[in-house]
Amino acid sequence: MIRSIKTKFIGTVFAILFLMVGVQLFGNYFFAQSFYIRKKSQVIEQAYHKLKDCEGRKNKMVDVMKEYERRYNLEFSLANQEKVCIYNSSQQDFRIWNNNYRVRANFSFKKNFYRFSVKPEPVVLKKKNGNGRVVLFGIIHGQKTNYYVMIKSQLQAVRVTMYESFELLLVCSSVSLMIGGIIAYFFAKKMAVPIQEMDEVAQSVSQVNFSKRVKQRKTKFPDELDRLAENINKMSNKIEENIRLLKQENEYRKQIEERRKAFIANVSHELKTPLSVLTGYAQMLQLAKEGIDKEYYCTVILDETKQMTELVNHLLDLARMEQNVDQAVMAELSFSELVRQEIEKQSVLIQQEQITLEVDIEKECYIQGNDEYLKIIFNNYMSNAIAYSTGEKRIKIQVRKQEDEVVLSVYNTGILIPEDVLSKIWDSFYQVEESHTKVGEERHVGLGLYMVQLLAQAHGGTCSVQNEKDGVTFFLSIPSSEKGTKIEES
């Protein structure tokens, strides 16, 4: 990839390295001589001030000159007040100052005497052959006499040092470029891998594909890339979760719309039959033909009107529940006590139907719930059990604590529900075939179990049904809020 971040990073690092090396070589080539001359001038001035500090003490002055000759390769020429040269670095050293031996000055005092000063500055003197030197001409005041000193350094040595330094710098720069390039390559590769992974994950997310994740390094001190990788993974997870919830919501809305259409169709169907009956019987009464049983016709009209009233009341109750179920106030209550109280209310009806009732309720089964809605659930189960109980006519009610749930089961003997319609009985307006109801009893409109399911979901619970050997059992499971241990049977 020509435009990959790794290539750009390596190119940028190489450009920076080349620029730095180029600046160093350029500066060394064009400014090194001036730099070395300035540094040499500073050393020469330092040596002059050291000689001044000796205050004319000969032996100490010789020690200073010897030190600078050895350390900085400087040359000294020293003359007394009579302008006689008494010390020259290029000739033999002697410490007997009162003899008559004269050291050759090796320079012309007449030619350069005007340069000597108490506050001298180094100057560059060039020769015809191109060579030159840095020279300082100074006057030193002693206790008894004055001295003329000339301190010099050959420029040829400076040039040699400069060229040698330039060659060394060139070699070091080449090695630095090579090592820097290798380090830049591996560092760029290390940096580029997580960035490329982030790019791939971002592209996958843009295509609604959440299968990829950025590999996160396990490090004690995470940097910006580590935090970016973590945030991208979090963002991907959040987007995936939001899309999943959105799909669920859309599916739920679709189901609601389908249920609404089915609901309208079912309501129309349920109202169509009694309205047709009412219309027909009313017309017969209106004609007032001889021989018709008016009392019978009125009884039929009243029965159908009662059925329609019951249906409308169920619809109103259902509408109210669907609107308010999410705002239902939940509180901790004893489900065991609630079931026991509702059983007592229906005991007379159970006795009238000559039904044998068995109760097995575990104490202290606490849940978070709405007592009004829980009563509706239980009473629907009980009314179905009473209505469909046949044969030996036996009902068994159990309340049990199972792990973290409270489970209600209502069993009644009677005809089994066909397996292919077990999952349909929770739908609105669904009714099991009329052959399963007892003759002479009022018809059920098919909304009871639909309301049960709605209210169970509002409690975070589930409802289900199961065929037994000689009957049917309905279940309700709701999350518990407190443990119960004792069992009571009656």
Beta strands, then each sheet from edge to edge (+ up, - down):
strand 1: 75-79
strand 2: 85-88
strand 3: 123-126
strand 4: 132-141
strand 5: 146-154
strand 6: 331-334
strand 7: 356-362
strand 8: 366-369
strand 9: 394-402
strand 10: 405-413
strand 11: 462-467
strand 12: 471-482
strand 13: 487-489
sheet 1: 2+ 1- 5+ 4- 3+
sheet 2: 6+ 8- 12+ 10- 9+ 7+ 13-
sheet 3: 6+ 8- 12+ 11-
end
